[in-house]
Amino acid sequence: MNLNATPHGNCMIIRIEGRLDGNTSPRLEQEILRLCEEGHHRLAFEMDALDYVSSAGLRVLLLAVKKTRAAGGRVALYGVGPAIREVLEISGFLSLFPVLGTKEEALDSLA
């Protein structure tokens, strides 16, 4: 998994590439915790290059929602492919955060 966090206004864009599974999810968890500790509570996850997400990866996304909401922030996802969207839908995660088509829509939803 490749991971890149980039500031954009009062939001952080977190690009995830590859697989988000039991082996790679601890790295994303550490990044989310670091960002929240630094005061970043509006997170946009760019997922157009995410190939796979496991239950461990879903748990980390849930952590992001809990941490940001506790601080008055929010999470949005964008660029989600059909396979990942299906996993989010089946798991009930679509009700936890907006899943949008573009970066602009995601950032607008976090404003």
Beta strands, then each sheet from edge to edge (+ up, - down):
strand 1: 2-8
strand 2: 11-20
strand 3: 42-53
strand 4: 74-78
strand 5: 99-100
sheet 1: 1+ 2- 3- 4- 5-
end
